[in-house]
Amino acid sequence: MSARIVAFEALRDFIPLYPLYQLLFHHHGLSAAQISTLFVVWSATGFVLEVPSGAWADTYSRRKLLILGALLSGLGYAAWITIPSFTGFALGFVLWGTSSALISGTYEAFAYDELAARDRTEHFPTLLSRARSAGFVMNLSATLLAAPLFDLGGYVLAGVVSVVSCLAQAAVAWSLPETRPVENAREAAEPGVKAAFGNYLHMLRAGVSEVASTRLVRRAVLLVALLGGFLAFDEYFPLLASDTGASTGTIPLLIAGTVAAQAIGGALAGPAYKLPAAMFSAGLVLTAVLIASGALSLSAWGFLPIALGYGLMQLVIVVSEARLQDAITGPARATVTSLSGLFAEVSAIAVYAGFAVGSLWYSMAILVAALTIPVLLSAFVVPLALPAARGSAEMSDASG
């Protein structure tokens, strides 16, 4: 089971269009402000659907939602290459945002509860670390493949390979075993639609209540959301690389460095799971310094410190996600996880809006460097919000 869970996450990131789609938009006449507007559409879709989809995952088959999410993302990429206009790009982002909402909280909850059914939850940090690392390795592979695919068949070929990857992801999801989700779906379906909807509302209230009433969970949800919002950085890395004078064929190689660093950071998150919070705070301070200095260097070599900073941030994010899952004790695990995704979308929308407005006056390098200021400030939040590692006295004391 663990291998298939890792494979699902890995295929989710094998998308050769990732390092190219901002350039696809740019080459079809979209401005930086219009591209940022598309990012807002993407995040707004996730914002609206994140929590409802989490409650759905707590009352319905999580495996089926993972399948649906994979198929919707494939439709989104297909829309980009078949309708290359602002409207088509927006449609693709709506489909991609819906897919992300369906998968985000569902995936972590599915993995954790399936391990719980086998009395193996202590392996979750390692499983999540491996899955995230595998995803970035596949992302790196797709990034390296993007340039030759572009040379062979342009954006269309890169898009076709991306759609095929989504179909393979759906097939892996179909093969996954499930325990608790299937039982919940059956219980909700037998009494009728009205009872099923009542069960849905019950799970929604349970998840919101746990976040609102449990300080440990509430702080962890907000921390994961805050850090997740900083992943908006990479949406602008191709444009930043373009500003350094890099060619279209070279840009994916520069982005590959940041993806490789994230893979390493994700892989190290498992062993780093039990480190004290102060170490993760220091990591975020160093992240801010590295990304800001790399962006302001106005050189392709600046992507080296950017990659190192991004890898450190990924390590902190994965550890925070794993500790959040350990802190959740109620039945609505996917709903709680989706709440962190909801707040992350709020953070991302603020970043995209800031870039859209700031691009009217400032260069991409200055805007990326400016985004490291909240990263730096978040370092002071980590000691207060990061749950202690599993089984520690601090976790028990903070759960009230």
Buried (B, 14 or more C-beta within 10 A) or exposed (E): BBEEBBBBBBBBBBBBBBBBBBBBBBEBEBEBEBBBBBBBBBBBBBBBBBBBBBBBBBBBBBBBBBBBBBBBBBBBBBBBBEBBEBEBBBBBBBBBBBBBBBBBBBBBBBBBBBBBBEEEBEBBBBBBBBBBBBBBBBBBBBBBBBBBBBEEEBBBBBBBBBBBBBEBBBBBBEEBEBEBBBEBBEEBBEEEEEEBEBBBEBBBEBBBBBBEEBEBBBBBBBBBBBBBBBBBBBBBBBBBBBBBEBEBEBBBBBBBBBBBBBBBBBBBBBEBBBBEBEEBBBBBBBBBBBBBBBBBBBEBEBBBBBBBBBBBBBBBBBBBBBBBBBBBEBBBBBBBBBBBBBBBBBBBBBBBBBBBEBBEEBBBBBBBBBBBEBBBEBBEBBEEBBBBBBEEEBBEEBBE
